[in-house]
Amino acid sequence: MNQLYDIERRATQKSDQERGELRAKESRRILDRLGEYLEGPVAKSVLPASKLGGAFNYIRNHWEALNVFVNLDVARCQRPTTRSRRSDVFRERHNAHAPRDGHSR
């Protein structure tokens, strides 16, 4: 989990596109390895009531959310950015009231 946090710390200074690419490349690989470990013989031999067992259960309970977080961010960064028609209308109305000489009111 610390590796995922390290990736997020590095991603804070990046653009949305770069952050998505970083998560796709590095976070996905870590989550895949973690998933294999959680289903492996070591994880299955840990007592559920132990601290380690509690940590494994916590990750299993949040597994879907972790994967959705990475997958959605990657998908958002892969699709082209579009502006809505509504934002264009707002911009046109706002600019219609702007002074033409370049000075603010």
C-alpha positions as CSV (number, residue, x, y, z in Angstrom):
1,M,0.0,0.0,0.0
2,N,2.9,2.4,0.7
3,Q,3.9,1.9,-2.9
4,L,0.5,3.2,-4.0
5,Y,0.9,6.2,-1.7
6,D,4.3,6.9,-3.2
7,I,2.9,7.0,-6.7
8,E,0.1,9.4,-5.5
9,R,2.7,11.7,-3.9
10,R,4.7,11.7,-7.2
11,A,1.5,12.3,-9.2
12,T,0.5,15.5,-7.4
13,Q,2.8,17.6,-9.5
14,K,1.6,16.2,-12.8
15,S,-1.3,17.0,-15.2
16,D,-4.4,14.9,-15.2
17,Q,-3.2,13.1,-18.3
18,E,0.2,12.4,-16.8
19,R,-1.3,11.3,-13.5
20,G,-3.6,8.8,-15.3
21,E,-0.7,7.4,-17.3
22,L,1.4,7.0,-14.2
23,R,-1.5,5.2,-12.4
24,A,-2.1,3.0,-15.4
25,K,1.5,2.0,-15.6
26,E,2.6,1.7,-12.0
27,S,-0.6,1.4,-9.8
28,R,-2.2,-1.2,-12.0
29,R,0.9,-3.4,-11.8
30,I,1.0,-3.1,-7.9
31,L,-2.7,-3.8,-7.6
32,D,-2.3,-6.9,-9.8
33,R,0.5,-8.2,-7.7
34,L,-1.4,-7.5,-4.5
35,G,-4.4,-9.3,-5.8
36,E,-2.4,-12.4,-6.6
37,Y,-0.9,-12.2,-3.1
38,L,-4.3,-11.9,-1.4
39,E,-5.5,-15.0,-3.2
40,G,-2.2,-16.9,-2.5
41,P,-1.4,-19.6,0.1
42,V,0.3,-17.2,2.6
43,A,-2.7,-14.8,2.8
44,K,-5.1,-17.8,3.2
45,S,-3.0,-19.2,6.1
46,V,-3.2,-16.0,8.1
47,L,-5.7,-16.0,11.0
48,P,-8.6,-13.6,10.3
49,A,-8.5,-12.2,13.8
50,S,-4.8,-11.3,13.7
51,K,-3.7,-7.8,12.8
52,L,-2.3,-9.0,9.5
53,G,-5.6,-10.9,8.8
54,G,-7.5,-7.7,9.6
55,A,-5.3,-5.8,7.1
56,F,-6.0,-8.4,4.4
57,N,-9.7,-8.2,5.1
58,Y,-9.6,-4.4,4.9
59,I,-8.0,-4.6,1.5
60,R,-10.4,-7.3,0.3
61,N,-13.3,-5.2,1.4
62,H,-12.0,-2.1,-0.4
63,W,-10.6,-4.0,-3.4
64,E,-13.3,-3.0,-5.9
65,A,-13.0,0.7,-4.9
66,L,-9.2,0.6,-5.4
67,N,-9.6,-0.9,-8.8
68,V,-12.4,1.5,-9.9
69,F,-10.2,4.4,-8.8
70,V,-7.4,3.4,-11.0
71,N,-9.5,2.3,-13.9
72,L,-11.8,5.4,-14.0
73,D,-8.8,7.8,-13.8
74,V,-7.1,6.0,-16.7
75,A,-10.3,6.0,-18.8
76,R,-10.9,9.7,-18.1
77,C,-7.4,10.6,-19.2
78,Q,-7.7,8.5,-22.4
79,R,-10.8,10.2,-23.8
80,P,-10.5,13.6,-25.5
81,T,-11.4,16.6,-23.4
82,T,-14.7,18.2,-24.5
83,R,-16.5,21.3,-23.5
84,S,-20.2,21.2,-23.0
85,R,-22.6,23.4,-25.0
86,R,-23.8,24.9,-21.7
87,S,-20.3,26.2,-20.8
88,D,-20.0,27.8,-24.2
89,V,-23.4,29.6,-23.7
90,F,-22.2,30.8,-20.3
91,R,-18.9,32.1,-21.8
92,E,-20.7,33.9,-24.6
93,R,-23.1,35.6,-22.2
94,H,-20.3,36.5,-19.9
95,N,-18.2,37.9,-22.7
96,A,-21.1,39.9,-24.1
97,H,-21.1,42.0,-20.9
98,A,-17.4,42.5,-20.8
99,P,-16.1,46.0,-21.7
100,R,-14.7,46.2,-25.2
101,D,-11.8,48.5,-24.4
102,G,-10.0,45.8,-22.3
103,H,-10.6,47.6,-19.0
104,S,-12.6,45.9,-16.2
105,R,-15.6,47.6,-14.7
